């Protein structure tokens, strides 16, 4: 801001032109105001920048370890671009909360609401400084969007991936005392599932249980887990019936890949088609045809166990069925 000179104002008529010239400081500007000379600020002085300032600290919801890497605002387009660094150990659910908090902050921090918004989350500064940008999470809203789009690239914790993979919340046994239980060890990439065989949606143990039934659940869980959890290294399956364990099977990721469990299930599916045809053509009683079908299923599952000897223990009462 230009400042008024502290010098005493002089009458114009009492000052000669040469004296004024010699008195004037280089770069100073003399103006005539009310019959007097006034020294103003230098013409090189620049006005201070106006408008909203960029954030230097993260919203409090992102924690004290958060760092603002870039905050860019375009007042003409009402567009904001915001980049923040959060701790390297940030987990999936934490990142989701950060993204949601970041969106609320950017939409409400100023009187002018953005019509275009891009928020980026990083857990390592190199993800920001090294092209191309590689954020672990983003929140984006374009002018045509009615709601923001969140993209959280941080993987779910192992236990969360297990629950998603086996659709745990959709199971009908969640309110029962006897229900599927699991243990997920994230540091080892290991999952243990214990499945009790009860009557449908009931606490009572199933009246009957076959080897094929137990193995069908094993293959189903194996496919769900290994196909959907990249960091899974080991799966342990325990079948429980009448208050005792009747099957205990352990396989590694390498085992799963060489067992070709998907192919086994496809062959069993084809056998089901064969059974249907035999029933339709009356090639035997329903009981005899079903018994033959279960025998063929069991034979396919036993081929799996033959490839992992020493890693599976099956109760003799099941193998006889």
C-alpha positions as CSV (number, residue, x, y, z in Angstrom):
1,X,0.0,0.0,0.0
2,X,1.3,3.5,-0.9
3,X,2.3,5.4,2.2
4,X,2.1,9.2,2.8
5,X,5.5,10.8,3.3
6,X,6.3,12.1,6.8
7,X,8.0,15.1,5.4
8,X,6.4,18.6,6.0
9,X,4.3,19.8,3.1
10,X,5.8,22.9,1.3
11,X,4.1,25.5,-0.6
12,X,4.5,25.2,-4.3
13,X,5.5,28.8,-4.8
14,X,8.4,28.6,-2.2
15,X,10.2,25.8,-3.9
16,X,12.2,26.2,-7.0
17,X,12.2,23.6,-9.7
18,X,15.9,22.8,-9.5
19,X,15.7,22.3,-5.7
20,X,12.7,20.0,-6.1
21,X,14.7,17.9,-8.6
22,X,17.6,17.6,-6.3
23,X,15.4,16.8,-3.3
24,X,13.4,14.1,-5.0
25,X,14.6,10.6,-4.2
26,X,15.2,8.3,-7.1
27,X,12.1,6.4,-8.0
28,X,9.9,8.7,-5.8
29,X,6.7,10.2,-7.3
30,X,5.8,13.9,-6.5
31,X,2.2,14.9,-7.0
32,X,0.4,18.3,-6.6
33,X,-2.3,18.1,-4.0
34,X,-4.1,21.1,-2.6
35,X,-1.2,23.5,-3.5
36,X,1.4,21.3,-1.9
37,X,3.8,18.6,-3.0
38,X,3.2,15.1,-1.8
39,X,5.7,12.3,-1.9
40,X,4.0,9.0,-2.7
41,X,5.3,5.4,-2.7
42,X,7.5,4.1,-5.4
43,X,5.8,3.1,-8.7
44,X,7.6,-0.3,-8.4
45,X,5.5,-1.2,-5.3
46,X,3.0,-4.0,-6.2
47,X,-0.4,-4.6,-4.5
48,X,-0.7,-7.7,-2.4
49,X,-2.5,-10.7,-3.9
50,X,-6.2,-10.9,-3.2
51,X,-8.5,-13.9,-3.0
52,X,-8.7,-17.0,-0.9
53,X,-5.5,-18.5,0.4
54,X,-4.4,-22.1,-0.2
55,X,-4.6,-24.4,2.7
56,X,-1.3,-25.0,4.6
57,X,-2.8,-27.5,7.0
58,X,-5.1,-30.5,6.4
59,X,-8.6,-30.7,7.7
60,X,-8.6,-31.9,11.3
61,X,-10.5,-35.0,10.3
62,X,-7.4,-36.2,8.4
63,X,-5.2,-36.2,11.5
64,X,-2.1,-34.3,12.6
65,X,0.2,-36.4,10.4
66,X,-1.5,-35.2,7.2
67,X,0.3,-32.8,4.9
68,X,-1.1,-30.6,2.1
69,X,0.9,-31.2,-1.0
70,X,-1.1,-28.9,-3.4
71,X,-4.2,-26.8,-3.1
72,X,-5.2,-25.1,-6.4
73,X,-8.3,-23.0,-6.9
74,X,-9.6,-21.6,-10.2
75,X,-12.2,-18.9,-9.3
76,X,-13.3,-18.5,-12.9
77,X,-14.3,-22.2,-13.3
78,X,-15.0,-22.8,-9.6
79,X,-12.7,-25.7,-9.8
80,X,-10.5,-27.1,-7.0
81,X,-7.6,-29.6,-7.1
82,X,-6.3,-30.8,-3.8
83,X,-3.5,-33.3,-2.9
84,X,-2.7,-34.6,0.5
85,X,-0.2,-37.0,2.1
86,X,-1.4,-39.3,4.9
87,X,0.5,-41.9,6.9
88,X,2.0,-44.9,5.1
89,X,0.2,-47.3,7.4
90,X,-3.3,-45.9,6.5
91,X,-5.8,-48.7,6.1
92,X,-8.7,-49.0,3.7
93,X,-11.4,-47.9,6.0
94,X,-9.4,-45.0,7.3
95,X,-8.7,-43.9,3.7
96,X,-12.4,-43.9,3.0
97,X,-13.1,-41.7,5.9
98,X,-10.3,-39.3,4.8
99,X,-11.8,-39.1,1.3
100,X,-15.2,-38.4,2.6
101,X,-13.9,-35.7,5.1
102,X,-11.9,-34.2,2.3
103,X,-14.9,-33.9,0.1
104,X,-16.9,-32.2,2.9
105,X,-14.1,-29.8,3.5
106,X,-13.6,-28.7,-0.1
107,X,-17.4,-28.2,-0.6
108,X,-17.9,-26.1,2.5
109,X,-14.6,-24.2,3.3
110,X,-15.5,-21.2,1.1
111,X,-18.5,-19.1,0.2
112,X,-18.1,-20.2,-3.5
113,X,-19.1,-23.8,-3.8
114,X,-16.9,-25.7,-6.3
115,X,-18.7,-27.1,-9.4
116,X,-15.6,-29.2,-10.2
117,X,-13.6,-31.0,-7.6
118,X,-10.6,-33.4,-7.6
119,X,-9.1,-34.6,-4.3
120,X,-6.2,-37.0,-4.2
121,X,-4.8,-39.1,-1.3
122,X,-1.2,-40.4,-1.1
123,X,0.7,-42.6,1.4
124,X,4.1,-41.8,0.0
125,X,5.3,-38.4,-1.3
126,X,6.9,-40.1,-4.3
127,X,3.5,-41.1,-5.5
128,X,2.9,-37.3,-6.0
129,X,6.3,-36.1,-7.1
130,X,7.1,-38.9,-9.6
131,X,5.0,-38.7,-12.8
132,X,2.5,-40.0,-13.4
133,X,0.5,-39.3,-10.3
134,X,-0.3,-42.5,-8.4
135,X,-2.7,-41.7,-5.6
136,X,-4.1,-44.4,-3.4
137,X,-7.5,-42.7,-3.3
138,X,-9.4,-40.1,-5.2
139,X,-12.7,-38.2,-4.9
140,X,-13.9,-36.5,-8.1
141,X,-17.0,-34.6,-8.9
142,X,-17.5,-33.0,-12.4
143,X,-20.0,-30.3,-13.2
144,X,-22.4,-32.8,-14.7
145,X,-22.2,-35.1,-11.7
146,X,-24.9,-35.2,-9.1
147,X,-22.7,-36.9,-6.5
148,X,-18.9,-37.5,-6.0
149,X,-17.1,-40.6,-7.1
150,X,-14.8,-42.2,-4.6
151,X,-12.0,-44.6,-5.6
152,X,-10.2,-46.2,-2.7
153,X,-7.3,-48.3,-4.0
154,X,-6.0,-49.4,-0.6
155,X,-6.7,-53.1,-0.2
156,X,-9.2,-54.2,2.4
157,X,-7.7,-56.0,5.4
158,X,-7.6,-59.8,5.1
159,X,-10.6,-60.4,7.4
160,X,-12.7,-57.9,5.4
161,X,-11.7,-59.7,2.1
162,X,-12.7,-63.0,3.7
163,X,-16.1,-61.8,4.6
164,X,-16.7,-60.4,1.2
165,X,-15.4,-63.4,-0.6
166,X,-17.6,-65.9,1.2
167,X,-20.6,-63.5,1.4
168,X,-20.6,-63.9,5.2
169,X,-23.4,-61.4,5.8
170,X,-25.7,-63.2,3.5
171,X,-25.4,-66.5,5.3
172,X,-28.5,-67.7,7.2
173,X,-26.5,-68.9,10.2
174,X,-25.2,-65.6,11.5
175,X,-27.7,-65.5,14.4
176,X,-27.2,-69.2,15.4
177,X,-24.9,-70.5,18.1
178,X,-23.5,-73.1,15.7
179,X,-22.4,-71.0,12.7
180,X,-19.4,-70.6,10.3
181,X,-16.4,-69.2,12.1
182,X,-13.1,-68.0,10.6
183,X,-9.7,-66.7,11.7
184,X,-7.7,-64.4,9.4
185,X,-4.0,-63.9,10.0
186,X,-3.0,-60.9,7.9
187,X,0.7,-61.1,8.7
188,X,0.8,-64.7,7.4
189,X,-1.9,-64.5,4.7
190,X,-3.6,-67.5,6.3
191,X,-7.3,-68.2,6.7
192,X,-9.0,-70.9,8.8
193,X,-12.7,-71.7,8.3
194,X,-14.6,-73.9,10.6
195,X,-18.0,-75.1,9.3
196,X,-20.6,-76.9,11.5
197,X,-23.0,-79.1,9.6
198,X,-26.4,-78.5,11.0
199,X,-30.0,-78.8,9.8
200,X,-30.9,-75.9,7.6
201,X,-31.1,-72.7,9.6
202,X,-31.2,-74.6,12.8
203,X,-29.0,-75.4,15.8
204,X,-29.4,-79.2,15.6
205,X,-26.7,-81.2,14.0
206,X,-27.5,-82.7,10.6
207,X,-28.9,-86.2,10.8
208,X,-26.7,-87.4,8.0
209,X,-23.4,-86.2,6.4
210,X,-21.5,-87.5,3.4
211,X,-17.9,-87.1,2.3
212,X,-19.1,-85.4,-0.9
213,X,-21.0,-82.8,1.1
214,X,-18.0,-81.9,3.2
215,X,-15.7,-81.7,0.1
216,X,-18.2,-79.6,-1.9
217,X,-18.0,-76.9,0.7
218,X,-14.2,-77.2,0.8
219,X,-13.9,-76.6,-3.0
220,X,-16.4,-73.8,-2.8
221,X,-14.5,-71.9,-0.1
222,X,-11.2,-72.6,-1.9
223,X,-12.4,-71.0,-5.1
224,X,-14.0,-68.0,-3.4
225,X,-10.9,-67.3,-1.3
226,X,-8.0,-67.9,-3.6
227,X,-9.7,-66.3,-6.6
228,X,-10.6,-63.1,-4.7
229,X,-7.8,-62.6,-2.2
230,X,-4.4,-62.1,-3.9
231,X,-2.4,-62.1,-0.7
232,X,-3.9,-65.4,0.6
233,X,-1.1,-67.9,1.1
234,X,-2.8,-70.7,3.0
235,X,-6.3,-72.0,3.6
236,X,-7.3,-74.4,6.4
237,X,-10.8,-76.0,6.3
238,X,-12.4,-77.7,9.2
239,X,-15.7,-79.6,9.0
240,X,-17.5,-80.1,12.3
241,X,-20.3,-82.5,13.0
242,X,-21.8,-83.9,16.1
243,X,-19.4,-81.9,18.3
244,X,-16.3,-83.2,16.6
245,X,-14.1,-82.4,13.7
246,X,-14.6,-84.8,10.8
247,X,-12.4,-83.2,8.2
248,X,-9.2,-81.0,8.4
249,X,-7.7,-79.9,5.1
250,X,-4.8,-77.5,4.5
251,X,-3.7,-76.2,1.1
252,X,-1.3,-73.5,0.0
253,X,-1.7,-71.1,-3.0
254,X,0.6,-73.4,-5.0
255,X,-1.6,-76.4,-4.1
256,X,-4.7,-74.6,-5.2
257,X,-3.2,-73.8,-8.6
258,X,-2.1,-77.3,-9.3
259,X,-5.3,-79.0,-8.0
260,X,-7.4,-77.3,-10.8
261,X,-10.5,-77.3,-8.5
262,X,-12.6,-75.4,-11.0
263,X,-12.1,-78.3,-13.5
264,X,-13.1,-80.8,-10.8
265,X,-16.4,-78.9,-10.1
266,X,-17.1,-78.7,-13.9
267,X,-16.8,-82.5,-14.2
268,X,-19.1,-83.0,-11.3
269,X,-21.6,-80.6,-12.9
270,X,-21.5,-82.7,-16.0
271,X,-22.2,-85.8,-13.9
272,X,-25.3,-84.0,-12.5
273,X,-26.6,-83.7,-16.1
274,X,-26.0,-87.4,-16.6
275,X,-27.9,-88.2,-13.4
276,X,-30.8,-86.1,-14.6
277,X,-31.0,-88.0,-17.9
278,X,-30.9,-91.4,-16.1
279,X,-33.8,-90.3,-13.9
280,X,-35.8,-89.1,-17.0
281,X,-35.2,-92.3,-18.9
282,X,-36.0,-94.5,-15.8
283,X,-32.7,-96.3,-15.9
284,X,-33.1,-97.3,-12.3
285,X,-34.8,-96.3,-9.1
286,X,-34.4,-92.8,-7.8
287,X,-32.5,-94.0,-4.8
288,X,-30.1,-96.2,-6.9
289,X,-29.4,-93.4,-9.4
290,X,-28.8,-90.9,-6.6
291,X,-26.4,-93.3,-4.9
292,X,-24.5,-93.8,-8.1
293,X,-24.3,-90.0,-8.5
294,X,-22.8,-89.5,-5.0
295,X,-20.3,-92.3,-5.7
296,X,-19.1,-90.5,-8.8
297,X,-18.8,-87.2,-7.0
298,X,-16.9,-88.8,-4.1
299,X,-14.5,-90.4,-6.6
300,X,-13.7,-86.9,-8.1
301,X,-13.1,-85.4,-4.6
302,X,-10.8,-88.3,-3.6
303,X,-8.6,-87.5,-6.5
304,X,-8.0,-84.1,-4.9
305,X,-7.0,-85.7,-1.6
306,X,-4.6,-88.1,-3.4
307,X,-2.6,-85.0,-4.5
308,X,-2.3,-83.5,-1.0
309,X,-1.5,-86.5,1.1
310,X,-0.4,-85.6,4.6
311,X,-2.4,-82.3,4.4
312,X,-5.9,-83.8,4.8
313,X,-7.5,-85.8,7.6
314,X,-10.9,-87.2,7.0
315,X,-13.0,-89.2,9.5
316,X,-13.4,-92.8,8.5
317,X,-17.1,-92.6,9.0
318,X,-17.3,-90.1,6.1
319,X,-15.0,-92.1,3.7
320,X,-17.3,-95.1,4.1
321,X,-20.3,-93.1,2.8
